[in-house]
């Protein structure tokens, strides 16, 4: 469909909690296409609707080198996590910041595709990490929230995450 601008910190919309998708209509398919088209113009491996200013629980990811493996997760829920790892992460909404974050590297997740079909899957490695990173966005969190207070203060002092505060509470 279209390449959309990606919101960047300190945009307050990045701290809003996304709502579950309840109707699987053309607008959901168009959103998935916008997410795909926008993601593929970047060096990123995942993107979610709140990063485009749309507060629906929709995310896409593609870890392939040739953009051949787009995965769509709508209303994702993680049922199990395992095998903690220290992973280097970055975010399209926080340019030029790369930090090490502790996350599980194995997850079991259920979700729905863009056509309303439910599915369950097991993800491991960077796929599991990417999914959790994008799901944090759906909850109004940023990966830098997972850093130590010292690292967050240092990033704020250097101006790299100015305005990156705590997530908003769900209404």
N, C-alpha and C positions, 0 to 999 in steps of 0.2 A: 504494500500500500504506500507507506511514506516513511521517510527518515524524519524522526522527531528530535528536538533538542533534549539532551539529558540534563536533569536538574543536578546542581552541584551545591555542596555545603557552602554557605549556611542556609540554603532555601528551607524554610520551615516545613514545607510539604514532605520533606524526606523524613520527618519525625512523626508523621501521622500514621495511624494504624489502618491498614487496608481492610476492606470488607469482603466477605465471601461472595463469589459469583453465584447468583441464584437463577439467572436466565441465560441459557446458552443460545444466543442469537447471532445475527450478523455482526453486531458490535464487538462481540468477543473474538470472532474470527478476524475482524479488522484489527483489533488490538494486538493479537498474536502476530499478525503480519507486520504491523508497525514495530513491535518489539524485535522481530527477526530482522527486518530491514535496517533498523537502527543499530542493533548489535553487530551486524555484519559490516558496518562502516568503521568499527572500532577494533582494537586489539583484545577486547574483553571476551570472556567465555560465558557470561551470564548477564541477564538484564531482567528487571521486573517492572510491572506497571507503575508503581509509585515513582520510579525514577523518571518516568515520562509525565508525571503529574496526574496519573489515573489511579484512584484509590481502590482498585479491585485486586483480589488475590490471584494474580496471574504472573507467571515467570517463565522465561525461556532460557535454555542453555545449550551450548554446542561446543564440545571440547575437541572436535575434529580440526585438522589443519586446513581442510578444504570446504568447510561449511556444509558438510553432508550429513550431519547427525543432530538436527535440531530436536530438542526434547521440550515438551510443553507440560507444565505443571500448573493446574488450577486448583485452588483450595487445598494445597498440600498439607499433610499431617504426618509428622514423623512418629513412628510407633516404637522404634528401638534405635539406640545409638551404641557404638562400640569402638574400641581401638583409638584412643586419643593420639593425636599427632600434633607437632609444631609445624604449622604451615605458613608459608609466606603468602600474604594476601594483599591485594590492591582493589580499588573500586573506581568505576567510571564516574561516580559522583564526588570523589575526593581525589582529583588529579595529583600526580606526583607524590603520593604517599604509598609506601610499601612497608608493611610491618609483619612481624611473625605473630601468629595467633594460635592458641590451642583450641582444637576442635576434634570431635570424633571423625574418623575417616571411614566409618561404615555406618550406614543408616538403612532402615526399612521405612518406606514411605508409601502412603496411599494418596492419590490425587485423582483429578478428572482431566481429560483432554479437552481440546477446544470444541469438540462436538458433544460434550456432555457424557462421554463414556468413562466410567471409573476404572482405575487400574491400581495395582500394587507392584512395587519394585524394590529391589535391593540395590543400593549404590555404594561404591567403594572408591577410595582414593580421592582424586580431585573432583570427581562427579559428586561425591557425598559432601565435600567441602563447599563446592560451588552452590549446591542446592541449599545448604544451611546459610550461606552468606546471603543468598537472595531471599530466603525465608526471613532472615533478620530484617531486611528492608520491609517486608510485608508487615512486620510488627513495629515498624518505626524505629528500628535500631540500625546502627552503622557498625562496621567491623572494628572501628577504632574504639567503640564502647567496650570491647573485649580486652583492650590493652590495660596495662597497669596505670594507676593514677599518675605515676611519675612520667610515663611515656605520653599520656594524654596531655599533661601539663607542658611537657617539652614541645609537643606538636603545636599546641596553642601558642606558646611563646614564640615559635618560629612563624606563626601565622598560617600554618598549613591546614588547620582545622578550626579556624576562628568561627565561633558561633555553633560549633557542634556540641550541643547540650544533651540532656537526657531525653529519652523518648516520651511522647505524650501518652497519657492514659486513655484507654478505650472508653468511649462513652456508653 
